[in-house]
């Protein structure tokens, strides 16, 4: 039982990454793969990527550009762009008690595109990505039948933002970097694949600077800017949330493992995103509430080479009527094959996105998102 159950753990990374990345509430995307700290071996590498293809179709839209673009012009338009969540982790056994891991992923992000301008500013594209690079260590001490791990580390967030407004006549690019930290505590009994873990990740304020480029005549004061020249006059600021992840897994029968998690994300800190393309501040209004994500699943080792897992996840809506955020239910699974030179996992998930409407007269119906991912592991 014990050996078989442990092998199931290796098939879970792909599945649980999808449950958090396939359209979680707010701007959540990937999570740093700190679970690599718990794996055997002196030197381990994990490389993974998830492709997410969401659908979000307008059923109603408010007028744009002061009424120059009529209401409902974008009805039937799918504005949600697909995206890829990368993940990389490399761990080193420093001593018998100490392990450290370097990690990389996109922690947050969003991207929306329309061909017809939306909103008062005539927006046609808006996107941002927050890439996280971190170093996390775990110090392990024997306790009772298992061991306890004290976890801590730092990370650097790189924020990249792009906006196209006034029907595409004005482009804004912003970027910034901030430092954050994570701390956690875990207890595990490796022989029965039992692990309980809680991890805190700090939130940050980003003060971004960048450029504004006039690409065409806009009929506004921005026409005083030179054409096709990136002018360093743009700025903006906003907040990204702190979060707490609590995870649990345990062997329940020969070759079987149950797992679950709860995540709290402090999205209420994200009230407004302040933007200044060079002519004064405007806001993107969110006024979100905190988000909760619940995941439960089960894994099975079919033999010494093949294992799999399946999960269901529920993400509460963070929306309060100022945007189109809605509750999400995801189901998915993954399968892992162990070979001579490593372990290869493939996974998939589908998310069901609820309907929503906002104070500006925009609305979406029930939609779906699909995700696929691959993960490869090597240990020495």
PALO-400014 format. One record per residue (C-alpha): x, y, z negated; residue in one letter; residue number from 0. Coordinates in steps of 0.05 Angstrom, whole numbers, plus 32768, in hexadecimal, padded with zeros to 4 digits. Each point is the difference from the previous one (the first is absolute). Layout:
<x = X, y = Y, z = Z, rest = A, nr = NUM>
...
This chain:
<x = 8000, y = 8000, z = 8000, rest = X, nr = 0>
<x = 8034, y = 8033, z = 7FEB, rest = X, nr = 1>
<x = 802C, y = 7FFC, z = 803D, rest = X, nr = 2>
<x = 7FC6, y = 8002, z = 8030, rest = X, nr = 3>
<x = 7FDE, y = 803A, z = 7FDD, rest = X, nr = 4>
<x = 803F, y = 8029, z = 8002, rest = X, nr = 5>
<x = 8006, y = 7FF8, z = 804B, rest = X, nr = 6>
<x = 7FBB, y = 801F, z = 8009, rest = X, nr = 7>
<x = 801A, y = 8042, z = 7FE3, rest = X, nr = 8>
<x = 802B, y = 8008, z = 803E, rest = X, nr = 9>
<x = 7FC2, y = 8004, z = 802C, rest = X, nr = 10>
<x = 7FDE, y = 8039, z = 7FDB, rest = X, nr = 11>
<x = 8029, y = 803E, z = 8013, rest = X, nr = 12>
<x = 7FE1, y = 8005, z = 8045, rest = X, nr = 13>
<x = 7FB9, y = 7FF8, z = 7FE8, rest = X, nr = 14>
<x = 8003, y = 8030, z = 7FC5, rest = X, nr = 15>
<x = 8023, y = 8035, z = 802A, rest = X, nr = 16>
<x = 7FC6, y = 7FFE, z = 8031, rest = X, nr = 17>
<x = 7FCD, y = 8007, z = 7FC8, rest = X, nr = 18>
<x = 8020, y = 8042, z = 7FEB, rest = X, nr = 19>
<x = 8011, y = 801A, z = 8045, rest = X, nr = 20>
<x = 7FC2, y = 7FF3, z = 802B, rest = X, nr = 21>
<x = 7FDA, y = 8041, z = 7FF2, rest = X, nr = 22>
<x = 8005, y = 8006, z = 7FB4, rest = X, nr = 23>
<x = 7FDE, y = 803D, z = 7FE1, rest = X, nr = 24>
<x = 8023, y = 8042, z = 8007, rest = X, nr = 25>
<x = 8040, y = 8000, z = 8028, rest = X, nr = 26>
<x = 801D, y = 7FBF, z = 7FE3, rest = X, nr = 27>
<x = 802A, y = 7FD5, z = 802F, rest = X, nr = 28>
<x = 803A, y = 7FD4, z = 7FEA, rest = X, nr = 29>
<x = 801D, y = 7FED, z = 7FBC, rest = X, nr = 30>
<x = 804A, y = 7FF7, z = 7FF1, rest = X, nr = 31>
<x = 8011, y = 7FB6, z = 7FFF, rest = X, nr = 32>
<x = 801B, y = 7FFD, z = 7FB9, rest = X, nr = 33>
<x = 7FE7, y = 7FB7, z = 7FF9, rest = X, nr = 34>
<x = 8042, y = 7FED, z = 8020, rest = X, nr = 35>
<x = 8020, y = 800B, z = 7FBB, rest = X, nr = 36>
<x = 7FDF, y = 7FC0, z = 7FE7, rest = X, nr = 37>
<x = 801A, y = 7FD2, z = 8036, rest = X, nr = 38>
<x = 8038, y = 7FCE, z = 7FF8, rest = X, nr = 39>
<x = 8041, y = 8009, z = 8026, rest = X, nr = 40>
<x = 803C, y = 802E, z = 7FFB, rest = X, nr = 41>
<x = 7FEE, y = 802A, z = 803D, rest = X, nr = 42>
<x = 7FBB, y = 8005, z = 8020, rest = X, nr = 43>
<x = 7FE3, y = 8026, z = 803B, rest = X, nr = 44>
<x = 7FB7, y = 800C, z = 8012, rest = X, nr = 45>
<x = 7FEB, y = 8022, z = 8041, rest = X, nr = 46>
<x = 7FB7, y = 800B, z = 8011, rest = X, nr = 47>
<x = 7FD1, y = 802A, z = 802A, rest = X, nr = 48>
<x = 7FB4, y = 8006, z = 8001, rest = X, nr = 49>
<x = 7FD9, y = 801D, z = 803B, rest = X, nr = 50>
<x = 7FBE, y = 801F, z = 7FED, rest = X, nr = 51>
<x = 7FCB, y = 8013, z = 8034, rest = X, nr = 52>
<x = 7FC6, y = 8026, z = 7FDF, rest = X, nr = 53>
<x = 7FC0, y = 8017, z = 8021, rest = X, nr = 54>
<x = 7FDE, y = 803F, z = 7FE7, rest = X, nr = 55>
<x = 7FCA, y = 801A, z = 802F, rest = X, nr = 56>
<x = 7FDB, y = 8042, z = 7FF7, rest = X, nr = 57>
<x = 7FB4, y = 7FFB, z = 7FFB, rest = X, nr = 58>
<x = 7FFB, y = 804C, z = 7FF6, rest = X, nr = 59>
<x = 8030, y = 803B, z = 8003, rest = X, nr = 60>
<x = 7FF9, y = 8048, z = 7FED, rest = X, nr = 61>
<x = 800F, y = 803B, z = 802F, rest = X, nr = 62>
<x = 8048, y = 8014, z = 800D, rest = X, nr = 63>
<x = 8026, y = 8041, z = 800E, rest = X, nr = 64>
<x = 7FCA, y = 802D, z = 7FE4, rest = X, nr = 65>
<x = 7FC9, y = 7FDE, z = 8027, rest = X, nr = 66>
<x = 8024, y = 8001, z = 8044, rest = X, nr = 67>
<x = 8000, y = 7FB4, z = 7FFE, rest = X, nr = 68>
<x = 7FB9, y = 7FE8, z = 7FF3, rest = X, nr = 69>
<x = 7FED, y = 7FD1, z = 7FC7, rest = X, nr = 70>
<x = 8001, y = 7FB5, z = 800F, rest = X, nr = 71>
<x = 8032, y = 8009, z = 8039, rest = X, nr = 72>
<x = 802B, y = 7FC8, z = 7FE3, rest = X, nr = 73>
<x = 7FC7, y = 7FCE, z = 7FF3, rest = X, nr = 74>
<x = 8019, y = 7FBB, z = 8017, rest = X, nr = 75>
<x = 804A, y = 8014, z = 7FFA, rest = X, nr = 76>
<x = 802D, y = 7FD0, z = 7FD9, rest = X, nr = 77>
<x = 8031, y = 8030, z = 7FDE, rest = X, nr = 78>
<x = 8028, y = 7FCE, z = 7FD6, rest = X, nr = 79>
<x = 8046, y = 7FF1, z = 801C, rest = X, nr = 80>
<x = 8021, y = 7FBC, z = 7FF7, rest = X, nr = 81>
<x = 8041, y = 7FFC, z = 7FD9, rest = X, nr = 82>
<x = 8038, y = 7FD2, z = 7FE9, rest = X, nr = 83>
<x = 8016, y = 7FF6, z = 7FB8, rest = X, nr = 84>
<x = 8049, y = 7FEC, z = 7FFC, rest = X, nr = 85>
<x = 801E, y = 7FDE, z = 7FC3, rest = X, nr = 86>
<x = 8047, y = 7FEC, z = 7FF0, rest = X, nr = 87>
<x = 801F, y = 7FE7, z = 7FBF, rest = X, nr = 88>
<x = 8045, y = 7FE7, z = 7FEE, rest = X, nr = 89>
<x = 8011, y = 7FE6, z = 7FBB, rest = X, nr = 90>
<x = 8042, y = 7FEF, z = 7FDD, rest = X, nr = 91>
<x = 800B, y = 7FD5, z = 7FC2, rest = X, nr = 92>
<x = 8030, y = 802D, z = 7FD9, rest = X, nr = 93>
<x = 8004, y = 7FD3, z = 7FC2, rest = X, nr = 94>
<x = 7FD5, y = 7FC8, z = 7FE4, rest = X, nr = 95>
<x = 7FD5, y = 8034, z = 7FDE, rest = X, nr = 96>
<x = 8001, y = 8039, z = 8034, rest = X, nr = 97>
<x = 7FE5, y = 8004, z = 8047, rest = X, nr = 98>
<x = 7FFA, y = 803D, z = 802C, rest = X, nr = 99>
<x = 7FDB, y = 800C, z = 8041, rest = X, nr = 100>
<x = 8001, y = 8035, z = 8037, rest = X, nr = 101>
<x = 7FBB, y = 8009, z = 8020, rest = X, nr = 102>
<x = 7FE1, y = 8028, z = 8039, rest = X, nr = 103>
<x = 7FB7, y = 8009, z = 8015, rest = X, nr = 104>
<x = 7FCD, y = 8034, z = 8016, rest = X, nr = 105>
<x = 7FDC, y = 800F, z = 7FBF, rest = X, nr = 106>
<x = 7FCB, y = 802F, z = 801B, rest = X, nr = 107>
<x = 7FE7, y = 8017, z = 8043, rest = X, nr = 108>
<x = 7FC5, y = 8013, z = 802D, rest = X, nr = 109>
<x = 7FF6, y = 8011, z = 8049, rest = X, nr = 110>
<x = 7FC3, y = 801A, z = 8026, rest = X, nr = 111>
<x = 7FF8, y = 8016, z = 8049, rest = X, nr = 112>
<x = 7FC6, y = 801B, z = 8029, rest = X, nr = 113>
<x = 7FFD, y = 801D, z = 8047, rest = X, nr = 114>
<x = 7FCB, y = 8033, z = 7FEE, rest = X, nr = 115>
<x = 8012, y = 8032, z = 7FC9, rest = X, nr = 116>
<x = 7FE2, y = 7FF7, z = 7FBA, rest = X, nr = 117>
<x = 7FF6, y = 802E, z = 7FC5, rest = X, nr = 118>
<x = 8008, y = 804B, z = 7FF9, rest = X, nr = 119>
<x = 8049, y = 7FFD, z = 8018, rest = X, nr = 120>
<x = 7FF3, y = 7FD6, z = 803E, rest = X, nr = 121>
<x = 802A, y = 7FC6, z = 7FE8, rest = X, nr = 122>
<x = 8011, y = 7FC9, z = 8033, rest = X, nr = 123>
<x = 8036, y = 7FDA, z = 7FDA, rest = X, nr = 124>
<x = 8019, y = 7FFA, z = 7FB9, rest = X, nr = 125>
<x = 8030, y = 7FCC, z = 7FE4, rest = X, nr = 126>
<x = 8031, y = 7FF6, z = 7FC7, rest = X, nr = 127>
<x = 802D, y = 7FC9, z = 7FE7, rest = X, nr = 128>
<x = 8024, y = 7FF9, z = 7FBD, rest = X, nr = 129>
<x = 803B, y = 7FD1, z = 8006, rest = X, nr = 130>
<x = 801C, y = 7FE5, z = 7FBE, rest = X, nr = 131>
<x = 8047, y = 7FE7, z = 7FF4, rest = X, nr = 132>
<x = 800F, y = 7FE6, z = 7FBB, rest = X, nr = 133>
<x = 802E, y = 7FDB, z = 7FD1, rest = X, nr = 134>
<x = 7FE0, y = 7FD7, z = 7FC9, rest = X, nr = 135>
<x = 8021, y = 7FD2, z = 7FCC, rest = X, nr = 136>
<x = 7FE4, y = 7FCC, z = 7FD1, rest = X, nr = 137>
<x = 8021, y = 7FE9, z = 7FBF, rest = X, nr = 138>
<x = 7FE9, y = 7FBA, z = 7FEB, rest = X, nr = 139>
<x = 7FFF, y = 7FE4, z = 7FB9, rest = X, nr = 140>
<x = 7FE9, y = 7FBB, z = 7FEA, rest = X, nr = 141>
<x = 7FC1, y = 8001, z = 7FD6, rest = X, nr = 142>
<x = 7FDA, y = 7FC3, z = 7FE7, rest = X, nr = 143>
<x = 7FF6, y = 7FD1, z = 803C, rest = X, nr = 144>
<x = 800F, y = 8034, z = 8034, rest = X, nr = 145>
<x = 8023, y = 8043, z = 8008, rest = X, nr = 146>
<x = 7FEF, y = 8049, z = 7FFC, rest = X, nr = 147>
<x = 8017, y = 8034, z = 8033, rest = X, nr = 148>
<x = 800B, y = 804A, z = 7FF5, rest = X, nr = 149>
<x = 7FFA, y = 8023, z = 8043, rest = X, nr = 150>
<x = 8015, y = 8045, z = 8015, rest = X, nr = 151>
<x = 8017, y = 8027, z = 803C, rest = X, nr = 152>
<x = 7FFF, y = 803F, z = 802A, rest = X, nr = 153>
<x = 7FE9, y = 800F, z = 8047, rest = X, nr = 154>
<x = 8004, y = 8037, z = 8033, rest = X, nr = 155>
<x = 7FC1, y = 8015, z = 8026, rest = X, nr = 156>
<x = 8007, y = 801F, z = 8045, rest = X, nr = 157>
<x = 7FC0, y = 8025, z = 8014, rest = X, nr = 158>
<x = 7FF5, y = 800D, z = 804B, rest = X, nr = 159>
<x = 7FC1, y = 8026, z = 8017, rest = X, nr = 160>
<x = 7FE7, y = 8015, z = 8044, rest = X, nr = 161>
<x = 7FC2, y = 8028, z = 8014, rest = X, nr = 162>
<x = 7FE2, y = 8016, z = 8042, rest = X, nr = 163>
<x = 7FCB, y = 8037, z = 7FFC, rest = X, nr = 164>
<x = 7FDD, y = 8034, z = 802A, rest = X, nr = 165>
<x = 7FEF, y = 7FCB, z = 8034, rest = X, nr = 166>
<x = 8049, y = 7FEA, z = 8003, rest = X, nr = 167>
<x = 801C, y = 8045, z = 800C, rest = X, nr = 168>
<x = 8025, y = 8002, z = 7FBD, rest = X, nr = 169>
<x = 802C, y = 7FC9, z = 7FE3, rest = X, nr = 170>
<x = 801A, y = 7FFE, z = 7FB8, rest = X, nr = 171>
<x = 8037, y = 7FD2, z = 7FE5, rest = X, nr = 172>
<x = 8012, y = 7FFC, z = 7FB6, rest = X, nr = 173>
<x = 802F, y = 7FD6, z = 7FD7, rest = X, nr = 174>
<x = 801A, y = 7FFA, z = 7FB9, rest = X, nr = 175>
<x = 8023, y = 7FD0, z = 7FD1, rest = X, nr = 176>
<x = 7FF4, y = 7FF0, z = 7FB7, rest = X, nr = 177>
<x = 801B, y = 7FD0, z = 7FCC, rest = X, nr = 178>
<x = 7FD3, y = 7FD3, z = 7FD6, rest = X, nr = 179>
<x = 8006, y = 7FC5, z = 7FD0, rest = X, nr = 180>
<x = 7FE0, y = 7FBE, z = 7FEE, rest = X, nr = 181>
<x = 8000, y = 7FD9, z = 7FBF, rest = X, nr = 182>
<x = 7FE1, y = 7FBD, z = 7FEF, rest = X, nr = 183>
<x = 7FFD, y = 7FC4, z = 7FD3, rest = X, nr = 184>
<x = 7FF5, y = 7FB8, z = 8012, rest = X, nr = 185>
<x = 7FFC, y = 7FBC, z = 7FDF, rest = X, nr = 186>
<x = 8006, y = 7FBF, z = 8027, rest = X, nr = 187>
<x = 8006, y = 7FB5, z = 7FF7, rest = X, nr = 188>
<x = 8020, y = 7FEC, z = 8042, rest = X, nr = 189>
<x = 7FF3, y = 7FB5, z = 7FF7, rest = X, nr = 190>
<x = 7FB4, y = 800B, z = 8006, rest = X, nr = 191>
<x = 8003, y = 803E, z = 802D, rest = X, nr = 192>
<x = 7FE2, y = 802A, z = 7FC9, rest = X, nr = 193>
<x = 800F, y = 804B, z = 8003, rest = X, nr = 194>
<x = 7FDE, y = 803C, z = 7FE1, rest = X, nr = 195>
<x = 801A, y = 8044, z = 8015, rest = X, nr = 196>
<x = 7FEF, y = 8049, z = 7FFA, rest = X, nr = 197>
<x = 8023, y = 8037, z = 8027, rest = X, nr = 198>
<x = 7FFB, y = 804C, z = 7FFE, rest = X, nr = 199>
<x = 8013, y = 802B, z = 803C, rest = X, nr = 200>
<x = 8007, y = 804B, z = 7FF6, rest = X, nr = 201>
<x = 7FDC, y = 8035, z = 8029, rest = X, nr = 202>
<x = 8021, y = 803B, z = 8023, rest = X, nr = 203>
<x = 7FF1, y = 8046, z = 8019, rest = X, nr = 204>
<x = 801A, y = 800D, z = 8046, rest = X, nr = 205>
<x = 8013, y = 8046, z = 8016, rest = X, nr = 206>
<x = 800B, y = 7FF8, z = 804A, rest = X, nr = 207>
<x = 801E, y = 802F, z = 8034, rest = X, nr = 208>
<x = 8003, y = 7FFB, z = 804B, rest = X, nr = 209>
<x = 7FEF, y = 801E, z = 8043, rest = X, nr = 210>
<x = 7FC5, y = 801C, z = 8027, rest = X, nr = 211>
<x = 8000, y = 7FFA, z = 804C, rest = X, nr = 212>
<x = 7FD1, y = 8024, z = 8030, rest = X, nr = 213>
<x = 7FF2, y = 7FD1, z = 803A, rest = X, nr = 214>
<x = 7FCA, y = 802A, z = 8023, rest = X, nr = 215>
<x = 7FD8, y = 8040, z = 7FF9, rest = X, nr = 216>
<x = 7FD1, y = 7FFA, z = 7FC4, rest = X, nr = 217>
<x = 7FDB, y = 8043, z = 8000, rest = X, nr = 218>
<x = 801A, y = 800D, z = 7FBA, rest = X, nr = 219>
<x = 8039, y = 8027, z = 7FE0, rest = X, nr = 220>
<x = 802C, y = 7FC3, z = 800A, rest = X, nr = 221>
<x = 8006, y = 8014, z = 804A, rest = X, nr = 222>
<x = 8036, y = 8030, z = 7FE8, rest = X, nr = 223>
<x = 802E, y = 7FC4, z = 7FF6, rest = X, nr = 224>
<x = 802E, y = 7FED, z = 8039, rest = X, nr = 225>
<x = 7FE6, y = 7FC7, z = 802C, rest = X, nr = 226>
<x = 801C, y = 7FBA, z = 7FF2, rest = X, nr = 227>
<x = 8031, y = 8018, z = 7FCB, rest = X, nr = 228>
<x = 8000, y = 7FDE, z = 7FBB, rest = X, nr = 229>
<x = 7FFF, y = 803B, z = 7FCF, rest = X, nr = 230>
<x = 8016, y = 7FF0, z = 7FB8, rest = X, nr = 231>
<x = 7FC4, y = 8024, z = 7FE0, rest = X, nr = 232>
<x = 7FD4, y = 7FC6, z = 7FE8, rest = X, nr = 233>
<x = 7FF7, y = 7FE8, z = 7FB9, rest = X, nr = 234>
<x = 7FD1, y = 7FD8, z = 7FD5, rest = X, nr = 235>
<x = 7FF8, y = 7FDD, z = 7FBE, rest = X, nr = 236>
<x = 7FD7, y = 7FC9, z = 7FE0, rest = X, nr = 237>
<x = 8002, y = 7FC7, z = 7FCE, rest = X, nr = 238>
<x = 8009, y = 7FB5, z = 8007, rest = X, nr = 239>
<x = 7FE5, y = 7FD4, z = 7FC7, rest = X, nr = 240>
<x = 801D, y = 7FD8, z = 7FC8, rest = X, nr = 241>
<x = 7FE9, y = 7FB8, z = 7FFD, rest = X, nr = 242>
<x = 7FFE, y = 7FC2, z = 7FD3, rest = X, nr = 243>
<x = 8001, y = 7FB9, z = 801B, rest = X, nr = 244>
<x = 7FEE, y = 7FC5, z = 7FD4, rest = X, nr = 245>
<x = 800B, y = 7FBB, z = 801F, rest = X, nr = 246>
<x = 7FF6, y = 7FB9, z = 7FE8, rest = X, nr = 247>
<x = 800C, y = 7FBB, z = 801D, rest = X, nr = 248>
<x = 8002, y = 7FB9, z = 7FE5, rest = X, nr = 249>
<x = 8001, y = 7FB9, z = 8016, rest = X, nr = 250>
<x = 7FBC, y = 7FE0, z = 7FF6, rest = X, nr = 251>
<x = 8009, y = 7FB9, z = 801C, rest = X, nr = 252>
<x = 8035, y = 7FD8, z = 8026, rest = X, nr = 253>
<x = 8013, y = 802B, z = 803C, rest = X, nr = 254>
<x = 7FCC, y = 8036, z = 7FF0, rest = X, nr = 255>
<x = 800A, y = 8048, z = 7FE9, rest = X, nr = 256>
<x = 7FCE, y = 8037, z = 7FEE, rest = X, nr = 257>
<x = 8012, y = 8049, z = 8002, rest = X, nr = 258>
<x = 7FE0, y = 8044, z = 7FF6, rest = X, nr = 259>
<x = 8010, y = 8049, z = 7FF7, rest = X, nr = 260>
<x = 7FE2, y = 8043, z = 7FEC, rest = X, nr = 261>
<x = 801C, y = 8042, z = 8018, rest = X, nr = 262>
<x = 7FEE, y = 8045, z = 7FE5, rest = X, nr = 263>
<x = 8014, y = 803B, z = 802D, rest = X, nr = 264>
<x = 7FFB, y = 8047, z = 7FE6, rest = X, nr = 265>
<x = 7FE1, y = 801C, z = 8040, rest = X, nr = 266>
<x = 7FDB, y = 8036, z = 7FD9, rest = X, nr = 267>
<x = 8042, y = 8027, z = 8001, rest = X, nr = 268>
<x = 7FF4, y = 8009, z = 804B, rest = X, nr = 269>
<x = 7FCE, y = 8039, z = 8000, rest = X, nr = 270>
<x = 8019, y = 8029, z = 803B, rest = X, nr = 271>
<x = 803A, y = 7FFE, z = 8031, rest = X, nr = 272>
<x = 8018, y = 8048, z = 800B, rest = X, nr = 273>
<x = 801A, y = 8011, z = 8046, rest = X, nr = 274>
<x = 8020, y = 803F, z = 801B, rest = X, nr = 275>
<x = 8011, y = 7FFD, z = 804B, rest = X, nr = 276>
<x = 801D, y = 8046, z = 7FFA, rest = X, nr = 277>
<x = 7FC3, y = 802C, z = 7FFC, rest = X, nr = 278>
<x = 7FE5, y = 7FF1, z = 7FBA, rest = X, nr = 279>
<x = 7FE9, y = 7FC4, z = 7FD8, rest = X, nr = 280>
<x = 7FC5, y = 7FD3, z = 8010, rest = X, nr = 281>
<x = 7FEB, y = 7FC0, z = 7FDD, rest = X, nr = 282>
<x = 7FEC, y = 7FB9, z = 800E, rest = X, nr = 283>
<x = 7FCD, y = 7FF2, z = 7FCA, rest = X, nr = 284>
<x = 7FFD, y = 7FBA, z = 7FE0, rest = X, nr = 285>
<x = 7FED, y = 8007, z = 7FB6, rest = X, nr = 286>
<x = 8008, y = 7FB5, z = 7FF9, rest = X, nr = 287>
<x = 7FF3, y = 7FD6, z = 7FC3, rest = X, nr = 288>
<x = 802F, y = 7FCA, z = 7FE7, rest = X, nr = 289>
<x = 8002, y = 7FBF, z = 8027, rest = X, nr = 290>
<x = 7FFC, y = 7FB8, z = 7FE8, rest = X, nr = 291>
<x = 8015, y = 7FC3, z = 8029, rest = X, nr = 292>
<x = 7FF0, y = 7FB9, z = 7FEA, rest = X, nr = 293>
<x = 801E, y = 7FC2, z = 8021, rest = X, nr = 294>
<x = 7FF6, y = 7FB6, z = 7FF3, rest = X, nr = 295>
<x = 801A, y = 7FC4, z = 8025, rest = X, nr = 296>
<x = 8017, y = 7FB9, z = 8000, rest = X, nr = 297>
<x = 803C, y = 7FDC, z = 801F, rest = X, nr = 298>
<x = 8010, y = 7FB8, z = 8010, rest = X, nr = 299>
<x = 803F, y = 7FD9, z = 8012, rest = X, nr = 300>
<x = 7FEC, y = 7FCE, z = 8035, rest = X, nr = 301>
<x = 8045, y = 7FE0, z = 7FFE, rest = X, nr = 302>
<x = 8048, y = 8014, z = 7FF2, rest = X, nr = 303>
<x = 8003, y = 802A, z = 8040, rest = X, nr = 304>
<x = 7FBB, y = 801E, z = 8009, rest = X, nr = 305>
<x = 7FD8, y = 802B, z = 7FD0, rest = X, nr = 306>
<x = 7FC8, y = 8032, z = 8007, rest = X, nr = 307>
<x = 7FD6, y = 8033, z = 7FDB, rest = X, nr = 308>
<x = 7FBD, y = 8023, z = 8008, rest = X, nr = 309>
<x = 7FE6, y = 803E, z = 7FDD, rest = X, nr = 310>
<x = 7FC6, y = 8031, z = 7FF9, rest = X, nr = 311>
<x = 800A, y = 8049, z = 7FED, rest = X, nr = 312>
<x = 7FD0, y = 8038, z = 7FED, rest = X, nr = 313>
<x = 8015, y = 8049, z = 8001, rest = X, nr = 314>
<x = 7FD3, y = 8034, z = 7FE2, rest = X, nr = 315>
<x = 7FF4, y = 8040, z = 8027, rest = X, nr = 316>
<x = 8027, y = 803D, z = 7FEA, rest = X, nr = 317>
<x = 7FD3, y = 802F, z = 8027, rest = X, nr = 318>
<x = 7FD2, y = 8034, z = 7FE0, rest = X, nr = 319>
<x = 7FE1, y = 801B, z = 8040, rest = X, nr = 320>
<x = 8038, y = 802B, z = 801A, rest = X, nr = 321>
<x = 801C, y = 7FCC, z = 8030, rest = X, nr = 322>
<x = 7FED, y = 7FBD, z = 801E, rest = X, nr = 323>
<x = 8020, y = 7FD1, z = 7FCD, rest = X, nr = 324>
<x = 7FD5, y = 7FC3, z = 7FF0, rest = X, nr = 325>
<x = 8004, y = 7FBF, z = 7FDA, rest = X, nr = 326>
<x = 8025, y = 7FC6, z = 8022, rest = X, nr = 327>
<x = 7FFA, y = 7FB4, z = 7FFB, rest = X, nr = 328>
<x = 803A, y = 7FD7, z = 801D, rest = X, nr = 329>
<x = 8008, y = 7FB5, z = 800A, rest = X, nr = 330>
<x = 803D, y = 7FDD, z = 801D, rest = X, nr = 331>
<x = 8036, y = 7FCC, z = 7FF9, rest = X, nr = 332>
<x = 8046, y = 7FEA, z = 8011, rest = X, nr = 333>
<x = 8027, y = 7FC1, z = 800F, rest = X, nr = 334>
<x = 804A, y = 7FF4, z = 7FF2, rest = X, nr = 335>
<x = 8030, y = 7FCE, z = 801F, rest = X, nr = 336>
<x = 8042, y = 7FF0, z = 7FDF, rest = X, nr = 337>
<x = 8039, y = 7FEF, z = 802E, rest = X, nr = 338>
<x = 804B, y = 7FF3, z = 7FFC, rest = X, nr = 339>
<x = 8012, y = 8049, z = 8007, rest = X, nr = 340>
<x = 7FC7, y = 8023, z = 7FDC, rest = X, nr = 341>
<x = 7FB5, y = 8008, z = 7FF8, rest = X, nr = 342>
<x = 7FD0, y = 801D, z = 8033, rest = X, nr = 343>
<x = 7FBB, y = 8019, z = 7FEF, rest = X, nr = 344>
<x = 7FC6, y = 8018, z = 802B, rest = X, nr = 345>
<x = 7FC1, y = 8021, z = 7FE5, rest = X, nr = 346>
<x = 7FC0, y = 8022, z = 8015, rest = X, nr = 347>
<x = 7FC8, y = 8027, z = 7FE0, rest = X, nr = 348>
<x = 7FBF, y = 8023, z = 8011, rest = X, nr = 349>
<x = 7FE6, y = 803C, z = 7FD9, rest = X, nr = 350>
<x = 7FB8, y = 8017, z = 7FFF, rest = X, nr = 351>
<x = 7FFB, y = 804C, z = 7FF8, rest = X, nr = 352>
<x = 7FC1, y = 8020, z = 7FE4, rest = X, nr = 353>
<x = 7FDA, y = 803B, z = 801E, rest = X, nr = 354>
<x = 800D, y = 8046, z = 7FE8, rest = X, nr = 355>
<x = 7FEF, y = 804A, z = 800D, rest = X, nr = 356>
<x = 801E, y = 8042, z = 7FEC, rest = X, nr = 357>
<x = 7FEB, y = 8048, z = 7FF1, rest = X, nr = 358>
<x = 8015, y = 8017, z = 8046, rest = X, nr = 359>
<x = 7FCC, y = 7FD5, z = 8023, rest = X, nr = 360>
<x = 802E, y = 7FC7, z = 8015, rest = X, nr = 361>
<x = 7FEC, y = 7FB8, z = 7FF6, rest = X, nr = 362>
<x = 8017, y = 7FB9, z = 8010, rest = X, nr = 363>
<x = 7FDB, y = 7FBE, z = 7FFD, rest = X, nr = 364>
<x = 8016, y = 7FBB, z = 7FE8, rest = X, nr = 365>
<x = 8042, y = 7FEF, z = 8023, rest = X, nr = 366>
<x = 8038, y = 7FCC, z = 7FFE, rest = X, nr = 367>
<x = 804C, y = 7FFD, z = 7FFE, rest = X, nr = 368>
<x = 802B, y = 7FC6, z = 8016, rest = X, nr = 369>
<x = 8047, y = 7FF1, z = 7FEA, rest = X, nr = 370>
<x = 8035, y = 7FCD, z = 8011, rest = X, nr = 371>
<x = 8045, y = 7FF8, z = 7FE0, rest = X, nr = 372>
<x = 8040, y = 7FD8, z = 8001, rest = X, nr = 373>
<x = 8033, y = 7FF5, z = 7FC9, rest = X, nr = 374>
<x = 8044, y = 7FDF, z = 8001, rest = X, nr = 375>
<x = 802A, y = 7FED, z = 7FC3, rest = X, nr = 376>
<x = 8047, y = 7FE8, z = 7FF8, rest = X, nr = 377>
<x = 8024, y = 7FEE, z = 7FC0, rest = X, nr = 378>
<x = 8046, y = 7FEB, z = 7FEF, rest = X, nr = 379>
